[in-house]
Amino acid sequence: MADHPIRVRGHFWVASRPHAACVWEEAGGQLSVGEVGTWSGRPPRTSLMVTGVGNERAAIADAFAAALHSPADPVGDDRLDDWFGVQTDGDEAV
């Protein structure tokens, strides 16, 4: 996504890390995502605001659609350790 002339800001939920509240900040070709805590009893959700110029809408919508997790998909290794640290289940590393 960082190669598009857009600004993205918000929070999101990752199925393989159900307790982690994650944040997404992107602007000027720079992307930062990471864990900012837990959902603390609140229902997990995703809310991202994407703004930009040009005719990028379809490409961005396709990229997000390709990244969505279906309830039928297995939740194994999410390959996000570089961004969020080692995946844990409570206090145990997975």
VMD Tcl script that draws the C-alpha trace (Angstrom):
set ca {
  {0.00 0.00 0.00}
  {2.87 2.42 0.70}
  {3.53 2.92 -3.01}
  {0.16 4.70 -3.54}
  {-0.32 8.46 -3.00}
  {-2.59 7.97 0.02}
  {-2.89 8.60 3.75}
  {-4.20 5.79 5.98}
  {-4.92 6.01 9.67}
  {-6.82 3.81 12.10}
  {-6.95 0.62 14.10}
  {-7.57 -2.99 13.13}
  {-8.03 -6.54 14.40}
  {-5.98 -9.55 13.27}
  {-7.74 -12.94 13.63}
  {-4.52 -14.78 14.52}
  {-3.83 -12.28 17.33}
  {-7.32 -11.95 18.82}
  {-6.35 -9.91 21.90}
  {-4.06 -7.43 20.12}
  {-5.37 -3.97 19.25}
  {-3.31 -2.85 16.24}
  {-2.73 0.57 14.70}
  {-1.98 1.60 11.10}
  {-0.34 4.91 10.13}
  {0.71 5.60 6.54}
  {1.68 8.76 4.71}
  {4.19 9.86 2.09}
  {5.25 6.32 1.19}
  {6.00 5.45 4.84}
  {4.03 2.71 6.63}
  {3.93 1.93 10.33}
  {1.79 -0.81 11.85}
  {2.01 -2.30 15.29}
  {0.30 -3.48 18.43}
  {-0.85 -0.74 20.82}
  {-2.35 -2.88 23.56}
  {-5.37 -5.11 24.02}
  {-9.05 -4.61 23.33}
  {-9.62 -4.50 27.14}
  {-13.05 -6.13 27.03}
  {-14.21 -4.06 24.02}
  {-15.27 -5.96 20.91}
  {-12.40 -6.06 18.39}
  {-13.00 -4.15 15.16}
  {-11.32 -2.54 12.20}
  {-11.68 1.12 11.33}
  {-9.29 2.54 8.73}
  {-9.69 5.90 6.99}
  {-8.03 6.01 3.57}
  {-7.71 9.35 1.78}
  {-5.84 10.22 -1.38}
  {-5.78 11.73 -4.83}
  {-5.86 10.14 -8.25}
  {-7.59 7.07 -9.57}
  {-6.36 4.56 -6.94}
  {-9.72 3.54 -5.46}
  {-10.09 0.17 -7.24}
  {-6.47 -0.89 -6.59}
  {-6.76 -0.05 -2.89}
  {-10.12 -1.79 -2.52}
  {-8.70 -4.89 -4.23}
  {-5.65 -4.92 -1.91}
  {-7.84 -4.76 1.21}
  {-10.23 -7.42 -0.12}
  {-7.30 -9.77 -0.81}
  {-6.09 -9.35 2.78}
  {-9.39 -10.21 4.48}
  {-9.66 -13.34 6.60}
  {-12.67 -15.58 6.10}
  {-14.14 -17.50 9.06}
  {-13.49 -20.66 7.00}
  {-9.74 -19.89 6.71}
  {-7.35 -21.54 9.16}
  {-5.71 -19.10 11.57}
  {-2.14 -20.56 11.61}
  {1.09 -18.61 11.27}
  {0.23 -15.08 10.18}
  {3.84 -14.12 9.21}
  {3.47 -10.79 11.04}
  {6.22 -11.31 13.65}
  {8.44 -8.66 12.00}
  {5.69 -6.08 12.56}
  {4.05 -7.20 15.82}
  {6.61 -9.41 17.58}
  {6.34 -13.11 18.29}
  {2.76 -14.39 18.18}
  {1.50 -15.36 21.64}
  {-1.47 -17.19 23.09}
  {-1.88 -15.52 26.46}
  {1.65 -15.56 27.94}
  {2.91 -18.50 25.86}
  {4.81 -17.98 22.58}
  {3.29 -19.87 19.67}
}
mol new
graphics top color blue
foreach p $ca { graphics top sphere $p radius 0.5 }
foreach p [lrange $ca 0 end-1] q [lrange $ca 1 end] { graphics top cylinder $p $q radius 0.2 }
display resetview
